[in-house]
Amino acid sequence: MPSICFYFQVHQPYRVKKFRVFDIGKGHDYFTDDENEHLNNETILKKVAGKCYIPTNNVILGLLNKHPEFKVAFSFSGTVLEQLERFAPEALESFRKIVKTGRAEVLTETYYHSLSFLYSPEEFNNQITLHQKKVQDIFGVRPTIFRNTELIYNNDLAKTVELLGYKGILIEGADKILGWRSPNFVHRAKGTNLKLLLKNYKLSDDIAFRFSQQDWQEYPLTSKKFAAWLDSHDSSSDIVNLFMDYETFGEHHFEDSGILKFLGNLPGEILKNDKNRFVTPSEAIEVHEEVGELDVPDFMSWADIERDLSAWIDNSMQKDALKKLYILGDKILKSGDEKLIEDWRRLQTSDHFYYMCTKYFADGDVHKYFNPYETPYEAFINFMNALSDLKIRLKQTRSKVKKDLTPNKTVTRIKVKNNKGEI
């Protein structure tokens, strides 16, 4: 029977407020919008904490106490941890209780849930360092497994992650890179010793996307049915990796859909087969031998049907915004202005560029569902206005620094008489 690895992504961005062109050069708070509820980060965080984090954490903690064999893994973006500390400390404490059981592994990712590896390897490394410190401060653990933003991955990323000291990385089990192979085995990244854990996207998405779809042929999905699907992998798999957003529970699928009841019953159903076991990602790469090397020359992700980068880097708006954001990097970091650096990094969060995606927007795809703006163009305008204001602040900061470093050129004139007594 295969091992079962549950991994949950916990992330909330700092959404950019409705920042008008008239606000450029005047207001420097890009992330506090008290006029629009759908852009108010405090309101959204508290809502998600109440609908998802707290009730789902209660279920998970109950399962960990009930089933000693049960294990899970989480990755928290730095931006969600900051907001939990500020707006929902009770939700953060419930996550701490889960981690303290010793059967919930915490992974590392980029602090700002960014696309930094694509544009600035130095910034990528900086954000990993920031994330490690945050996780250590809050949970008292040092992760050994990495998870990049949106499971973005290729061979080059694997080499970098291995050099940073990580033992494994989570990636998408995309058909286009697997071919005839199965995602239900541990693989090794090309040219490295880094172990790869591949998401079983079909089974993961049955929960994450299809659970409450009444026109789905498998609706309703019960824990007993899902456990039977896992049992069907008896001799053909080493591990089934179930990776999904934590907001699946109570937020993407409301509690009245039965999603929390499904989660609460699932481990018990799985453990009815005494050959089944749960593992964390670090245990998975220790327990299971790799079956071969996996070559991924081009970037892939877990987003959309294409499972590539097109969710964030497809149209001219996205490309322009990203280029203009990252080109400021060196000057921003050298400014030494902590607030300026923080705002620049908050603008790196991948969600901002996801909101600008146009490829499926007219068809009411998942992009539209997750977009707090009325259109991708509105997302782009707000972002670029905020970025324009950031550039003004940078210019002002550099001018101040230059002024402070300029030597005093005041000349003291001394009157001296020459040998004829003339001045």
Backbone hydrogen bonds, N-H to C=O, Kabsch-Sander energy under -0.5 kcal/mol:
donor,donor_aa,acceptor,acceptor_aa,energy
3,S,238,D,-2.8
4,I,277,R,-2.5
5,C,240,V,-2.3
6,F,4,I,-0.6
7,Y,5,C,-0.5
7,Y,242,L,-2.4
8,F,73,A,-2.5
9,Q,244,M,-2.0
10,V,8,F,-0.5
10,V,75,S,-3.1
11,H,9,Q,-0.6
15,R,13,P,-0.9
17,K,30,Y,-3.3
19,F,17,K,-1.6
20,R,18,K,-0.8
23,D,20,R,-1.5
24,I,20,R,-0.5
24,I,21,V,-0.8
26,K,23,D,-2.4
27,G,23,D,-1.7
30,Y,28,H,-0.9
33,D,31,F,-0.6
34,D,32,T,-0.6
37,E,35,E,-0.6
39,L,36,N,-1.9
40,N,36,N,-0.6
40,N,37,E,-0.9
41,N,31,F,-0.5
41,N,39,L,-0.9
44,I,40,N,-2.5
45,L,41,N,-2.6
46,K,42,E,-2.4
47,K,43,T,-2.0
48,V,44,I,-2.8
49,A,45,L,-2.6
50,G,46,K,-2.1
51,K,47,K,-2.4
52,C,48,V,-2.9
53,Y,48,V,-1.4
54,I,49,A,-2.7
56,T,52,C,-2.8
57,N,53,Y,-2.4
58,N,54,I,-2.0
59,V,55,P,-1.6
60,I,56,T,-2.9
61,L,57,N,-3.0
62,G,58,N,-1.9
63,L,59,V,-2.2
64,L,60,I,-2.5
65,N,61,L,-2.0
66,K,62,G,-2.0
67,H,63,L,-3.1
70,F,67,H,-1.8
72,V,103,R,-2.1
73,A,6,F,-1.0
74,F,105,E,-3.0
75,S,8,F,-1.8
77,S,10,V,-2.1
78,G,111,Y,-1.9
79,T,111,Y,-1.1
81,L,77,S,-1.8
82,E,78,G,-2.3
83,Q,79,T,-1.7
84,L,80,V,-2.5
85,E,81,L,-2.3
86,R,82,E,-1.8
87,F,83,Q,-3.4
88,A,83,Q,-0.7
88,A,84,L,-1.2
91,A,88,A,-0.9
92,L,88,A,-1.7
93,E,89,P,-2.3
94,S,90,E,-1.4
95,F,91,A,-1.6
96,R,92,L,-2.2
97,K,93,E,-2.1
98,I,94,S,-1.3
99,V,95,F,-2.4
100,K,96,R,-2.5
101,T,97,K,-0.5
101,T,98,I,-1.2
102,G,99,V,-1.8
103,R,98,I,-0.5
105,E,72,V,-2.2
107,L,74,F,-2.6
108,T,145,I,-2.2
113,H,110,T,-1.9
115,L,348,Q,-0.7
118,L,115,L,-1.6
119,Y,115,L,-0.6
119,Y,116,S,-0.9
120,S,116,S,-3.7
124,F,120,S,-2.5
125,N,121,P,-2.3
126,N,122,E,-2.2
127,Q,123,E,-2.5
128,I,124,F,-1.7
129,T,125,N,-2.1
130,L,126,N,-2.3
131,H,127,Q,-2.3
132,Q,128,I,-2.7
133,K,129,T,-1.9
134,K,130,L,-2.1
135,V,131,H,-2.7
136,Q,132,Q,-2.3
137,D,133,K,-2.6
138,I,134,K,-2.3
139,F,135,V,-2.8
140,G,135,V,-0.8
140,G,136,Q,-1.2
141,V,135,V,-0.7
146,F,168,G,-2.6
147,R,108,T,-2.6
151,L,148,N,-2.3
152,I,149,T,-2.4
153,Y,300,M,-2.1
155,N,296,V,-2.4
158,A,154,N,-1.8
159,K,155,N,-1.8
160,T,156,D,-1.9
161,V,157,L,-2.8
162,E,158,A,-2.3
163,L,159,K,-2.0
164,L,160,T,-1.3
165,G,162,E,-1.8
166,Y,161,V,-1.7
167,K,144,T,-2.5
168,G,144,T,-0.9
169,I,195,K,-2.0
170,L,146,F,-1.8
171,I,197,L,-2.6
172,E,151,L,-0.6
173,G,199,K,-0.7
174,A,172,E,-1.4
177,I,174,A,-1.2
178,L,174,A,-1.6
179,G,175,D,-2.9
181,R,178,L,-2.2
185,F,183,P,-0.5
186,V,289,E,-0.5
187,H,196,L,-1.9
188,R,292,G,-2.3
189,A,194,L,-2.7
190,K,294,L,-1.4
192,T,189,A,-1.8
195,K,167,K,-2.2
196,L,187,H,-3.3
197,L,169,I,-2.2
198,L,183,P,-0.5
198,L,196,L,-0.6
199,K,171,I,-2.5
200,N,241,N,-2.6
201,Y,199,K,-1.3
204,S,200,N,-2.4
205,D,201,Y,-2.4
206,D,202,K,-1.4
207,I,203,L,-0.9
207,I,204,S,-0.7
208,A,204,S,-2.8
209,F,205,D,-2.2
210,R,205,D,-2.2
211,F,207,I,-0.6
213,Q,210,R,-1.7
214,Q,212,S,-0.9
216,W,213,Q,-1.6
219,Y,216,W,-1.8
221,L,211,F,-0.5
222,T,220,P,-0.6
226,F,222,T,-2.4
227,A,223,S,-2.4
228,A,224,K,-1.7
229,W,225,K,-1.8
230,L,226,F,-2.0
231,D,227,A,-2.2
232,S,228,A,-1.3
233,H,230,L,-1.6
234,D,231,D,-1.5
236,S,233,H,-0.7
237,S,233,H,-0.9
238,D,184,N,-2.8
239,I,184,N,-1.7
240,V,3,S,-2.8
241,N,198,L,-0.5
241,N,239,I,-0.5
242,L,5,C,-2.8
242,L,240,V,-0.7
243,F,241,N,-0.8
244,M,7,Y,-1.8
246,Y,9,Q,-3.0
248,T,245,D,-1.5
249,F,246,Y,-1.9
250,G,248,T,-0.9
250,G,253,H,-2.1
251,E,247,E,-1.1
252,H,247,E,-3.1
253,H,248,T,-1.2
254,F,252,H,-0.5
257,S,254,F,-2.2
258,G,255,E,-2.0
259,I,254,F,-0.7
262,F,258,G,-2.5
263,L,259,I,-2.3
264,G,260,L,-2.5
265,N,261,K,-1.6
266,L,262,F,-1.6
269,E,265,N,-1.8
270,I,266,L,-2.6
271,L,267,P,-2.5
272,K,269,E,-0.8
273,N,270,I,-1.2
274,D,272,K,-0.9
276,N,273,N,-2.1
277,R,2,P,-0.7
278,F,69,E,-0.6
279,V,4,I,-2.4
284,A,280,T,-2.5
285,I,281,P,-1.7
286,E,282,S,-0.8
287,V,283,E,-2.9
288,H,284,A,-2.2
291,V,186,V,-2.4
294,L,188,R,-3.1
295,D,293,E,-0.5
296,V,294,L,-0.6
300,M,153,Y,-1.8
301,S,307,R,-1.3
302,W,150,E,-2.1
307,R,303,A,-1.2
308,D,303,A,-0.5
312,W,309,L,-2.0
313,I,309,L,-2.3
319,K,315,N,-2.1
320,D,316,S,-2.4
321,A,317,M,-2.6
322,L,318,Q,-2.4
323,K,319,K,-2.3
324,K,320,D,-2.4
325,L,321,A,-1.8
326,Y,322,L,-2.5
327,I,323,K,-1.7
328,L,325,L,-0.9
329,G,326,Y,-1.5
332,I,328,L,-2.7
333,L,329,G,-2.6
334,K,330,D,-2.2
335,S,331,K,-1.0
335,S,332,I,-0.6
336,G,332,I,-0.6
336,G,333,L,-0.8
338,E,336,G,-0.9
341,I,337,D,-2.5
342,E,338,E,-2.4
343,D,339,K,-2.4
344,W,340,L,-2.3
345,R,341,I,-2.3
346,R,342,E,-2.5
347,L,343,D,-1.7
348,Q,345,R,-1.2
349,T,346,R,-1.0
350,S,113,H,-2.7
352,H,349,T,-1.5
353,F,350,S,-0.9
354,Y,350,S,-1.8
355,Y,351,D,-2.4
357,C,354,Y,-1.5
362,A,358,T,-0.5
363,D,360,Y,-1.3
364,G,361,F,-1.6
365,D,360,Y,-1.4
368,K,365,D,-0.9
369,Y,365,D,-1.3
370,F,366,V,-1.9
371,N,367,H,-0.6
371,N,368,K,-0.7
379,A,375,T,-1.5
380,F,376,P,-2.1
381,I,377,Y,-2.5
382,N,378,E,-2.4
383,F,379,A,-2.1
384,M,380,F,-2.8
385,N,381,I,-2.2
386,A,382,N,-2.1
387,L,383,F,-2.4
388,S,384,M,-2.2
389,D,385,N,-2.0
390,L,386,A,-2.2
391,K,387,L,-2.0
392,I,388,S,-1.6
393,R,389,D,-2.3
394,L,390,L,-2.3
395,K,391,K,-2.3
396,Q,392,I,-2.3
397,T,393,R,-2.5
398,R,394,L,-2.7
399,S,395,K,-2.1
400,K,396,Q,-2.0
401,V,397,T,-2.4
402,K,398,R,-2.6
403,K,399,S,-2.2
404,D,400,K,-2.4
405,L,401,V,-1.7
406,T,402,K,-0.8
406,T,403,K,-0.6
409,K,407,P,-0.6
413,R,411,V,-0.6
414,I,412,T,-0.5
416,V,414,I,-0.5
418,N,422,E,-2.7
421,G,418,N,-2.3
